[in-house]
């Protein structure tokens, strides 16, 4: 289980719903509203979390790479 605190430093945080939606579409993932925010690392790895506030103890899901 990975948490936001485990995301590498320098990862981009995206919480704008239109931007999150566009990235989920690019990854071919369902748009069911499960993810309110995502992180994209320097390597292009994408992690999603529920809600829009990135509390360090929140669990993140690996969504793929772009």
Phi and psi restraints in degrees (value plus and minus 20) as a CYANA .aco file:
   2 UNK   PHI    -130.2   -90.2
   2 UNK   PSI     123.1   163.1
   3 UNK   PHI    -137.0   -97.0
   3 UNK   PSI     144.4   184.4
   4 UNK   PHI     -76.8   -36.8
   4 UNK   PSI     -55.4   -15.4
   5 UNK   PHI     -80.3   -40.3
   5 UNK   PSI     -41.3    -1.3
   6 UNK   PHI    -107.8   -67.8
   6 UNK   PSI     -28.4    11.6
   7 UNK   PHI     -86.7   -46.7
   7 UNK   PSI     115.5   155.5
   8 UNK   PHI     -79.8   -39.8
   8 UNK   PSI     125.4   165.4
   9 UNK   PHI     -79.4   -39.4
   9 UNK   PSI     125.6   165.6
  10 UNK   PHI      71.4   111.4
  10 UNK   PSI     -23.5    16.5
  11 UNK   PHI     -89.2   -49.2
  11 UNK   PSI     123.7   163.7
  12 UNK   PHI    -101.9   -61.9
  12 UNK   PSI     112.8   152.8
  13 UNK   PHI    -118.7   -78.7
  13 UNK   PSI     108.9   148.9
  14 UNK   PHI    -147.1  -107.1
  14 UNK   PSI     101.3   141.3
  15 UNK   PHI    -145.5  -105.5
  15 UNK   PSI     -27.3    12.7
  16 UNK   PHI     -85.1   -45.1
  16 UNK   PSI     105.3   145.3
  17 UNK   PHI     -79.5   -39.5
  17 UNK   PSI     -55.3   -15.3
  18 UNK   PHI     -89.2   -49.2
  18 UNK   PSI     -58.5   -18.5
  19 UNK   PHI     -89.3   -49.3
  19 UNK   PSI     -62.6   -22.6
  20 UNK   PHI     -80.1   -40.1
  20 UNK   PSI     -65.7   -25.7
  21 UNK   PHI     -79.1   -39.1
  21 UNK   PSI     -65.7   -25.7
  22 UNK   PHI     -81.1   -41.1
  22 UNK   PSI     -59.9   -19.9
  23 UNK   PHI     -90.7   -50.7
  23 UNK   PSI     -60.4   -20.4
  24 UNK   PHI     -81.9   -41.9
  24 UNK   PSI     -60.0   -20.0
  25 UNK   PHI     -83.1   -43.1
  25 UNK   PSI     -64.8   -24.8
  26 UNK   PHI     -79.7   -39.7
  26 UNK   PSI     -55.1   -15.1
  27 UNK   PHI    -102.6   -62.6
  27 UNK   PSI     -27.9    12.1
  28 UNK   PHI      54.8    94.8
  28 UNK   PSI       8.1    48.1
  29 UNK   PHI    -118.7   -78.7
  29 UNK   PSI     135.5   175.5
  30 UNK   PHI     -86.3   -46.3
  30 UNK   PSI     129.3   169.3
  31 UNK   PHI    -122.2   -82.2
  31 UNK   PSI      37.9    77.9
  32 UNK   PHI    -111.0   -71.0
  32 UNK   PSI     -14.1    25.9
  33 UNK   PHI      60.6   100.6
  33 UNK   PSI      -9.8    30.2
  34 UNK   PHI     -86.4   -46.4
  34 UNK   PSI     -53.2   -13.2
  35 UNK   PHI    -130.6   -90.6
  35 UNK   PSI     102.1   142.1
  36 UNK   PHI    -118.8   -78.8
  36 UNK   PSI     -33.8     6.2
  37 UNK   PHI    -172.0  -132.0
  37 UNK   PSI     136.5   176.5
  38 UNK   PHI    -161.0  -121.0
  38 UNK   PSI     137.5   177.5
  39 UNK   PHI    -137.2   -97.2
  39 UNK   PSI     121.5   161.5
  40 UNK   PHI    -142.9  -102.9
  40 UNK   PSI     100.9   140.9
  41 UNK   PHI    -100.4   -60.4
  41 UNK   PSI     150.8   190.8
  42 UNK   PHI     -80.6   -40.6
  42 UNK   PSI     -47.1    -7.1
  43 UNK   PHI    -104.2   -64.2
  43 UNK   PSI     -22.8    17.2
  44 UNK   PHI      69.0   109.0
  44 UNK   PSI     -11.9    28.1
  45 UNK   PHI     -96.5   -56.5
  45 UNK   PSI     117.5   157.5
  46 UNK   PHI    -134.5   -94.5
  46 UNK   PSI     110.6   150.6
  47 UNK   PHI    -144.7  -104.7
  47 UNK   PSI     117.3   157.3
  48 UNK   PHI    -135.2   -95.2
  48 UNK   PSI     131.7   171.7
  49 UNK   PHI    -161.7  -121.7
  49 UNK   PSI     137.6   177.6
  50 UNK   PHI     -99.8   -59.8
  50 UNK   PSI     132.2   172.2
  51 UNK   PHI      53.6    93.6
  51 UNK   PSI    -195.6  -155.6
  52 UNK   PHI    -136.2   -96.2
  52 UNK   PSI     -27.2    12.8
  53 UNK   PHI    -116.9   -76.9
  53 UNK   PSI     100.1   140.1
  54 UNK   PHI    -105.6   -65.6
  54 UNK   PSI      47.1    87.1
  55 UNK   PHI     -84.4   -44.4
  55 UNK   PSI     118.8   158.8
  56 UNK   PHI     -80.2   -40.2
  56 UNK   PSI     -45.5    -5.5
  57 UNK   PHI    -110.4   -70.4
  57 UNK   PSI     -20.3    19.7
  58 UNK   PHI     -89.2   -49.2
  58 UNK   PSI     124.1   164.1
  59 UNK   PHI    -101.0   -61.0
  59 UNK   PSI     119.3   159.3
  60 UNK   PHI    -136.2   -96.2
  60 UNK   PSI     131.7   171.7
  61 UNK   PHI    -131.1   -91.1
  61 UNK   PSI     116.3   156.3
  62 UNK   PHI     -94.1   -54.1
  62 UNK   PSI     105.4   145.4
  63 UNK   PHI    -127.0   -87.0
  63 UNK   PSI     -37.0     3.0
  64 UNK   PHI     116.2   156.2
  64 UNK   PSI    -182.9  -142.9
  65 UNK   PHI    -150.5  -110.5
  65 UNK   PSI     126.9   166.9
